[in-house]
């Protein structure tokens, strides 16, 4: 067995007897300073060890979501009717999708951007085959011309009031006019307004009765509306509850649609109309008219990862629009790219990269409102968005896994005067590069090594300072003794 004396011989830390050592006031001061320095440096090293360290690089986009990019949006248009509000998508590869409805929802809103009812189910506007009768013969006026003062009187006199809101300059209104007047004469012969009283066919010139047309939220011409006595005005802030007709516009189709309206009403003069819900739902040519002139458009679209446009505008293949009456002022509640992040994932993003996430929705809460002068000048509101993907990688020991993907963008907006119908255009340009943020955690062994270096280094430096200070004091004392001798 190894003796105790031989074991002691390998002691690196041989002890000096306490009786041979001498304590000094300067050494005590240095010891206190050294201890405080050790505690401070240890705290700094512990904070560095517990903090998140990342490295950032720029690489070619290698997205796992393929060649498509999701765009989520929630935009309120105080002056654009849900009846014609259309979301269109196009890109530089030639993709052109009009009036997307499958993933887009629309809600009528009041001037305060509050929804006035349930979702507005406009559906796609049918592509008409017959916009009117191709006749050369002379035709007279069969419908009644209504004004702002006579509209209310006639709407309360007849169970059904069918009104053609038109503009004389509109091509589609002029195409409709012969068949409309012929259908009106036919219905007048079958259902005399004085003797029967169940239906009246009328027309309103929106270039003359502008206030009346705005009150009924007319933005496209011609707009055919069906008013039912007794149900056309609810006790709901004066909102009108009626239908819009989108069916064929030849005389026979118009007469058939009007006959269907009359069929649900008993043959008694001035009888209140009773709505036939089954008939409404089964007839795709008639849909509810918008309750207000505002619309909130929300949902998402999937686009290719190439420069393109998302456009919200008034659109119809069978109506004309007066550009001076179209106002695309809007308030953006959300406009984001990529997958929606949960609250837990957003918290993790902030922990790993506090500087990331502040620009993933730069347009949120922004308002773009045009003045009356701008509206008359046909103003299109454009947003130019440059999109960059950020991918965050979290490392745990030797394992590596992807934590999340986030898209950030810069936004530049402007008002552009246009010769055409004003639109709200979002031009997006995805970057072919992506930002890669990788977490780089410190190892525990590195932390222990640094702690030992701190303790040993401070102790050694303090010892050197103490030796220098002690020898300096001894030298000074010797010099003073030499002078006195």
C-alpha positions, 0 to 999 in steps of 0.5 A: 500500500502507498504510505501517507507520506508518499501520497502527500508528496503529490500535493500541488497545494502545499500549505504554509504554516499560519504562524509563518504568514502575515496578514496586512490591511492592503491584502485584505482590501485586495481580497475584498475587491477580488471577491467582488470582481469574481462575483460580478464576472461570474454573473456576467458569464451566467447571463451570457450562458443563459441568453440566446445567441443566434447567427444570421445568414442569407441563402437561396429560398428553399421553402418547404411550402413549395412554389405557392404563398398564402396571403391572408387579409382583412380589409374594410371598404366604407364606400364599396358595395359588397354587390360588386366587390371582387378580389382578383389575383394575377401574376407575371406568369399569366395567371389571372383569377377574377372574383375569387369567392371560395376562400373570400368572405364579404360582410356589409358594414356601416360607416363606422366599419361595423358589420350590419348583418351576417355574411353577404353571399353574393356569389359569382355574377352570372355571365349573361347570354342575353343582355336585351332584345335585338329589335329594330322596331319602335318601342314606347315607354312601358315602365314608370319613371320614378323620382326621389319624391315619387319613389316612396309613394309607389313603393307603398302602393304596390306589393311588388315594385321592380325598378331598373336603376340605369344611366343613359350613357351606359352601354348595358343600360341601352341594351336592356332598355327595349326588352325592359319597356316591352316586358313592362308593357306586357306586365301592365296588360296582364296586371293592370296597376289600377285594377290588380295592384300586385306589381309595378315596373319602373325605372330610375335615371341615376344621372338625374336622381343621384341621391336616390341611387346612392341611398339604395347603394347603386354602383353598377348600371343597370341594377334591377332591384325587387322591392316588396311592400311590407318587408322592404324597410326593417326597423334596423336603422332604415336598412332596405331588405330587397333583392337584386336580379341577375338573370337574363335580360331578354323580354321573355326572361324578364316576364317569366321572372316577374310572373314568378314574383306575382305568383306568390301573392294573393290576387287582392289589390294592394295586398302586402307581399309575402316572401316565398323563401323557397322560391328565392333560394331556388332562383340563382338569378335573384340574390339579396341586395346589399344593406349598406354601401360599405363592405369588409372583405376577408379571407385568403388566397394562394399565389405563386411565388413570383411578382403579382397583384391582388386587386380589390375592385368593382367588377361585373361582366354585365354592368357598367360603372361610373368611375367618379362614383367608385371610392376604394378608400379602405382600412386594413386590419390584416395583410400577412404572408405565409402561415398564421403563427399561434401565440406560442410560436410568436412568443418563441420567435420573440425569445429567439429573435426579438428584432424579428416579427415587427414587420410581418404585418406593416399594413395592419391598422393603416387607413387609406382614405381619399378626399372628395376631390380625389374621388372625382379624379378617379384615384387608384390606391396602390401598395408595393410590397417586397416580401422576404422569408425568415426561417428560424432554426433552433438547436438543442444539443446535437439535434437540429430542427426547424422551428418556424417560417415567417414572412416579413415585408416592406410597404410603400403606398401611393395614390395614382390618378387613373383613366379607368375604374379606381381599384385597390391594388397590392403589388407583391414581389417575393424575394428569391433569397431568405434570411436564415436565423440559427440558434447557437447555444453555449455548452455547459463545459464552456461555461464551467471553463470560463468560470474557472478561468475567471476565478483563477485569473482574478485570484492570480492577478490579485496575488500579483498586485498584492506582491507588488504592493507589499514589496513597494511598501517594504522598499519605501520603509527601507529608504526611510530607515536609511535616511534616519541613520 
